[in-house]
Amino acid sequence: MKEAAKHPSRLSAIAHCRCPKCRDGELFERPAYRLDAFFKMYPMCPNCKQDFQIEPGFYMGASYIGYGFTVIITLIGTFLYAFVFPEASEWTVIGGIILTIFIFIPLIFRYA
């Protein structure tokens, strides 16, 4: 008897950027480290054909989550830079935090 394929958990599907409906198809066309196209999404799931372009503004709530991720990175970065480099000027710390946020932009975009 053929056993059915194991359905990935919701958390695993989120972590691997998979389709919210079938949890198997990919959301993005390219890997996150491909900086020229890290934001390119499939218009529909390659597996179950779920439409990812539901309506204009549907994913607007993701901007709030992205903002929250950025605030968390900024707070953690501020404390880390303050403890690791206590002699650094505030402009050096601000520059380091901005650089850190730019490094994490592809991941913030995907997980928001």
VENUR-V154298 format. One record per residue. N is the residue number from 1. RES is the residue in one small letter. PHI is phi in radians with two decimals (NA if undefined). PSI is psi in degrees with one decimal (* if undefined). D_LAST is the distance of its C-alpha to the last C-alpha in Angstrom with 2 decimals. Layout:
n	res	phi	psi	d_last
N	RES	PHI	PSI	D_LAST
N	RES	PHI	PSI	D_LAST
This chain:
n	res	phi	psi	d_last
1	m	NA	134.7	40.76
2	k	-1.43	129.9	37.38
3	e	-1.53	140.5	34.51
4	a	-1.20	148.8	31.27
5	a	-1.16	141.7	28.20
6	k	-1.22	130.4	26.06
7	h	-1.42	121.9	22.95
8	p	-1.09	150.0	19.90
9	s	-1.21	161.9	18.39
10	r	-1.09	-41.7	15.18
11	l	-1.13	-40.2	13.82
12	s	-1.14	-39.8	15.16
13	a	-1.12	-39.4	13.68
14	i	-1.15	-45.9	10.07
15	a	-1.10	-32.1	11.12
16	h	-1.76	11.1	12.83
17	c	0.93	58.8	10.45
18	r	-1.86	167.4	13.25
19	c	-0.99	132.9	14.22
20	p	-1.21	-20.3	13.54
21	k	-1.51	-58.7	17.24
22	c	-1.65	-17.0	19.26
23	r	1.08	20.9	16.90
24	d	-2.14	-42.9	18.89
25	g	-1.26	150.9	18.05
26	e	-1.45	148.1	15.57
27	l	-1.50	-37.9	12.69
28	f	-1.90	145.2	13.19
29	e	-1.33	-32.0	16.70
30	r	-2.18	158.4	16.70
31	p	-1.19	159.9	15.69
32	a	-1.12	-30.1	13.21
33	y	-1.40	-5.1	16.37
34	r	-1.47	90.0	17.85
35	l	-1.16	-18.0	17.08
36	d	-1.34	-17.9	18.98
37	a	-2.66	36.2	16.72
38	f	-1.20	-17.1	13.42
39	f	-1.68	-3.6	11.74
40	k	-1.32	119.4	14.36
41	m	-1.87	153.8	13.55
42	y	-1.23	144.2	16.43
43	p	-1.20	-27.8	17.62
44	m	-2.57	160.5	18.40
45	c	-1.11	128.5	18.29
46	p	-1.18	-16.4	21.10
47	n	-1.66	-56.4	22.20
48	c	-1.87	-1.5	22.32
49	k	1.15	24.9	21.93
50	q	-1.15	129.8	19.20
51	d	-1.30	123.6	18.36
52	f	-1.56	-11.3	14.75
53	q	-1.84	70.7	15.91
54	i	-1.13	-54.3	16.83
55	e	-2.83	158.9	17.64
56	p	-1.07	132.2	16.97
57	g	1.46	2.2	14.32
58	f	-1.07	-37.7	13.01
59	y	-1.66	17.2	9.31
60	m	-1.08	-31.3	10.07
61	g	-1.10	-23.1	8.63
62	a	-1.11	-26.2	4.99
63	s	-1.15	-31.7	6.86
64	y	-1.19	-40.0	8.00
65	i	-1.19	-41.6	5.24
66	g	-1.06	-39.4	4.94
67	y	-1.10	-42.4	8.62
68	g	-1.09	-42.7	9.02
69	f	-1.04	-42.5	7.94
70	t	-1.14	-40.0	10.32
71	v	-1.11	-43.1	12.89
72	i	-1.09	-44.8	13.03
73	i	-1.09	-40.1	13.58
74	t	-1.13	-44.6	16.09
75	l	-1.15	-46.2	17.93
76	i	-1.11	-43.6	18.25
77	g	-1.08	-39.5	19.27
78	t	-1.08	-47.1	21.77
79	f	-1.17	-40.7	23.43
80	l	-1.13	-46.8	23.57
81	y	-1.12	-35.6	25.04
82	a	-1.17	-36.6	27.41
83	f	-1.47	-36.4	28.74
84	v	-1.35	-39.2	28.85
85	f	-2.14	71.6	30.28
86	p	-1.16	-22.4	32.16
87	e	-1.53	-7.8	34.45
88	a	-1.23	147.9	31.79
89	s	-1.29	164.7	31.77
90	e	-1.13	-30.5	28.96
91	w	-1.24	-32.1	28.33
92	t	-1.17	-42.3	27.98
93	v	-1.12	-44.7	25.40
94	i	-1.08	-43.0	23.46
95	g	-1.09	-40.6	23.74
96	g	-1.12	-39.3	22.58
97	i	-1.19	-42.5	19.45
98	i	-1.10	-42.3	18.67
99	l	-1.07	-41.9	19.39
100	t	-1.09	-42.4	17.13
101	i	-1.12	-42.1	14.12
102	f	-1.09	-35.2	15.19
103	i	-1.15	-36.8	15.45
104	f	-1.57	-0.9	11.90
105	i	-0.95	-46.2	10.40
106	p	-1.04	-38.0	10.09
107	l	-1.29	-38.6	8.27
108	i	-1.07	-43.6	5.86
109	f	-1.07	-46.0	5.47
110	r	-1.21	-42.7	5.61
111	y	-1.49	-11.6	3.79
112	a	-1.37	*	0.00
